[in-house]
Amino acid sequence: MQKKVMVAISAGVWDGAQHRPHHFMKRAAGDGRTVVYVEPPVTLIAPLKNKQLLKSWKRWYNGMQQHDENLFVLSPPPVLPFGNKYRFINKINQWIISIPIKKASRQFDGELELYSFLPSSVDLLRRVNFDSVYYDCVDDHASFTGFIKPKLVNRLEKELMGASHVCFATARKLLEDRSEWSANLHLVPNGAEFEHFSKVQEETLLTPYDIDEIPKPVVGFIGGISDWIDLRLIEETARALPSYSFVMIGPVDTNISHFRGLENVYFLGSKPYKQLPNYIQEFDICLIPFKINELTKSVNPIKMYEYLSAGKPIISTAMPEVEPFRDVIEVVHSGTEMIEKLVWMMDSKEEFHSAEKVMLRQRVGEENSWDARWERVAGLLR
């Protein structure tokens, strides 16, 4: 059988927050494919806002790097801004990205596959001859805020799905909205590294220094802190419950100035993936505080499965993808309900942390592991 070389196009850097692309590509490499993980390009003007992005240019200069057996990471050259607003710019950017991809693919013998998580890569198909094309729809990309033109993003996605041999969607709404765009579209929700997060219950982990002295009880969140997180809900709840500590872990990409002077809310920044169980172990209750809007109606939150794998009590806003898990997650529709539920859950702490409740949550986490998700995807790719 001819070896396969899978080029993955993703929105996340390899050493950053671990999302679906990271977990799937690790497993693709483990199955024997050669994986070339292409990090998102940085535009020529992006470092003006965030100088940390200059590190991407350094990685590009250093060339493709091997991170594991069969797994290589490629940082593309700088590209032009506004590729999601103007099609001609996206075509130029995909041509720029195609140059190192073609160079990398020549180093390996085998059938060349594209596994894309981004609609913009449809214009890459004109530049690179892929034997197979797969698209994984993880978000309603046209609903993101910023420098995008929704109609263009939808058109790019529709074209990519039409050109793909197999497509996947992480949420039911994504599946329903795109059902006419692909004849081979499958629902494969997100998951979690069960073994990684189940350690919270199996062993005593070292308590990180920056959470060690935070007063209990701790209500915690782990994930990107951006405009889709309902920070006003967190603020309202924290003001109503001054004896509770609210710990927010993850990169901040939105305004949090209204938390100044609120002494029971702690933003601890990004943490390495391997340390996340150490922090979750310190949470009495885990939060999924997403706003309910067009974007989040299509979000299948990875943190839900990670919290479940850790066996921790969870409270979430009423996201459609959370609703089916009401037997293991408490769902709220307002700030008042959030406050009432948190107090009730803390007053009933022994019940919510009982061995029976922990086991039930972890069972759901294990059923929704990344191993199970990739097994289904790999079967459909075959």
N, C-alpha and C positions, 0 to 999 in steps of 0.2 A: 504494500500500500504506500502511495506517495505521501511524504510528510507534508503537513499543512503549515503555512506561515500566516498567522493572524495579525493584521494591523488593526489596533484599537484606537479610535478617535474619541477622546473624552474631554470633559470640562474641568477635570481636577488634576493637579500635579501628583506625581506618584508618591512623594513623601508627605503629602498633605493629609487632610481628613480622608478616612477610608470609606469609600462609598461602593455602590454596586459595580462600577467598572473595575475597581481594584480586586474585589473578591472574585468576580467572574474571570478576570484575566489570570489570576493566580491559579485558578482551577483549570483553565484552558491550557496553561503551561504544564500543569501537573498531569494532564491527560496526554501529553506528548507533543502538542503543538509548539512551534516556535512563535512566541508572542512579541510583537513590537508595539509597546504602549506609547502612543504619541500624546505628549502633554499639550495643554492648550497654548497657543501662541500668545505672546504679549505684543500689543500694538505699540507703535512708535511713540505714542503720547502717554501710554498708561503709567510709565514710571514717574511722570510729573505729579501724579496723584499719590502713588505708592512706590517709594524707592525700593521696597523689598522685591518688587517685580524684576529688578535688574538681575537678580539671581538666575532668572530664567534665561537671560541672554548669556550668562556665564556658562550655564549647562549646555546651551546651544553651541557655544564656542568649543566646549570640550567634546562634543560629539556623542554618539550613542553609547550608553553605558549598560553593562550587564548587571542585573540586580539579583538574579537567581538562575538556576538551571532552566534553560529555554525561555527566559524572560529578559527582555531588553527594553530600556526606556530611552525615548528620543524626544529632545526638546527642539521644536522647529524654530526657524529664524523669526525675527520681528516682522510683523505684518502691518497693514494699513488699518486705521480706525474706521468704524462705521460699516463694517462688513455685513451687519444685520439690518442695515438701513438701505443699502444700495447693492443691487445684484452685481454690477460690474466690479465693485470693490471686492465682493466675496469671491468672484471668479479669479481676480488677481491674487487674493490671499491663498486660495486653494492651489493655485499654480506654484506659489512660493513654498507652501507646505509639501507639495508633491515632490519637489527636488530631493530633499533628504529621505523621503519615504522610498523613492525609487532607488536611491543609492543604497539604503539599508537592505531593501529586498533583494538586491543583487548579491548580497553576502550569503544568502540562504537559498538552498534548492527546495522547491516544493510548490504546491498549489497556493496561490495568493488569495487570502480572504480579507474582506473588510468587515469589521464589527464596529459600527458607529453608534455613538450616543448623541450625536449632534446633527440637526437638519442641514447645517451649512456644508457638510461634507458631500452633499450630492454633486457639487461642482468639482469635487476631487475625482469623480468617476470619469470625467473627460480627460484626465491627465495620467491616471494610473490604470493599467489593465488588470482589474481584479477578476479572478475566476468565480468568486462567490461574494455576495453582498448581503449583510445582515444589519438591521436597524433595531435598536432598543430604545423605545420611547419611555423615558423616565420622568418627564415633566411636560406640562403644557407650555412649551417654550415661548409661544406667542404671548403668554400672559405675564411674562417677566417685565419688570419696569426697567428703565434705562434707555440706552441708545439703540432701540430696535424699531422696526416697522412690522407690526403684527401680520399684516397681509403677506409681506415678503417671507417672513419666517414660516407661515403656514404653507405657502407655495413651495418653499424649499423642502419642507417635511413631506408634503404630498408627493413631490417628485421622487424623493429618496425612497419612500415606501413603495412607490410604483416600480422602482428599479431594483428593489431588494428581493432576494429569494425567500427569506424568512424575516418576519418582524415580531417584536414583542412589546407589550405594554405592561407597566407596573400597576396600573389602577383601572378599575372598571370603567370610569368615565373616559379615560384615554382610549380604552378599547372601543367603547360605543361611539365616540366622536370620530374615530378613524377607521371604522369598520369597512367603509367603502374605498379606502385608500390602498388596501392590500388584500389580496386573496389568501394570504397565508399569515394572519395576525393572531398571536396567542397571548393570553393573560398569564404573566409570570410575575407575581408580586415580589417585593423586596424581602430580605431575610436578615439573619444575624449569624455571627460566629458563635454558635451556642457554647462550645467548649471554652472560649475566651471569656464570655460573660458569666457563665455558670459558676466560675471560680468564686464569685461573690458569696455563694452559699457553701461551697465545698472547703474553703480554707480561709484562714485569717490573713488578710492582705495588709501590707504596710500602709499606714495612713499618711497621705501626702501632707507635708508641713503646712501648706497654705489653706488646708481645710481643717486641720487638727484642732485649732482653737476656736473655730466658728461655733457659736452657741447652738445647742440642739433645742427643738427639732429642726432638721434640715429638709427643705423642699428643694429638689435639684433638677436642673435641666442640662443636657449635653447636646450640642449641635451648633450649627451656624446661627448667629444672632443677626438677622437681617430684617428687612421690612415685612417679611411674611410672619414674623413672630409677634404676638400680641403683647407688646411691652407695657401698654397702658393697663392691660389686665393684671400683669405681674405687679405693676406699681400700685394699683388699687388694692390688690390682695395683701401686699406687703404692708401698706399703711393700715389696713384693717387688723392685721395680725402682727403687731410689733414684736411679740415674743417668739415668732417663727423666723428662721433664717432662710433666705432665698438665694441659692447658689447657682450662678449661670456660668457654664463652662463652654467655651468655643470662641471662634473668631468673631469680632464685632464689626459689622459693616452697615451700621445705621446709627442714628442719633440716640444716645443714652443720657443726655445731659439732664433730663428731668428726674434722674435717680440721685442727683447730687443731694447730699444731706439725708438720704434715706439709709440709715445705718444698718438695717437688717437685710440689705441686698448686696451681694458680692459678685462682681464680675471677675473671674479668675483667669480669663484668656484661654487660648488653645492649649491642649494637653496631648502628649503622644498617645496614639491608639492603644499601645500596650498598657498604659496607666489608667485608662478609663474605668476598668472594674474597681480599681483602688478608690476612685472618687464615688462611684455608684454605691459602693459598700457603705459609705458614710451618709447616703441619702435615706431619710425615713420614708419619703414619698417622692416619686419621680413625676416630672411634668412633661406634657406635650402641649404647649400653649400656642398653637398656630391660630392666626386669624382665619376666618372662614370667608374665602373669596374664590374667584375663578381659578386662580393658581392652586390653592390648597385643596380645592375640591378634587383635584387630580393627583394629590400627593399620597403615596403609600409610605409612611414614615419609617425609616430604618430604625430610629431610636425606639420605636414601639417594640420591635422584636428583640432589641438589645436589652431593654428594661425587663421584658418578659423572661428572657434567658437568665437574667440576674435574679429573677424571682421576687422583684420588688413591687410594692403597691404603686399603681399608676393612676393619675388623673389627667384627663385630656379634654380639650375643647371638642365640639361635635363635628369632627372631620368625617366625611363619608366613609373613608377607608378604615376608620377606627370603630365605627358603629358595629360591625360584625363581631367585635371582641368585647362587647359589653359584659360578658360573664366574667372577664378577668381585668377589665379596665373601667374605672368610674368616669362617666362622660358628663360634662357640664355645658350649659348654654349661656351663662352670664357670669358677671363678676360676683354677684350675690350668691349664686349657686356654687361657684368655686370656693368662696370663703366658707360657706356652710359645709361643703363636702370635706374640705381640708380639716376643719375642726372635728367633724364626725369621724373621719378616718384616724385622726390622732387620738381621739377619745376611745376609739375601738382598736387601738394599736395591736393589742394581743391577738385579736381575731385576724386582722389583715396581715400580720406577720406569722401566723400559725403555719405549722409544717404542711397542713393540708392545702392552704391557700398558695404557699410558695411552690409546692409540687404541681399544682394545677397550672400556675402561670408558667413554670419552667417546661411543662409538658407541651404547652402551646408554642413556646419559644423553640423547642427542639424540633417540632413538626415543621417549623418555618425557618429552617437553617439555610445558610447559603449552599451547603452541600446538596440539600434537596432541590433547591432552585436550579443550580447548575446542572444537576443530573437531568432535569426536565429540558432545559435549554439545549444541552449537548445531544439529547435524543432527537430533538426537533432539527438540529443542524445536520444530523446524520441523514 
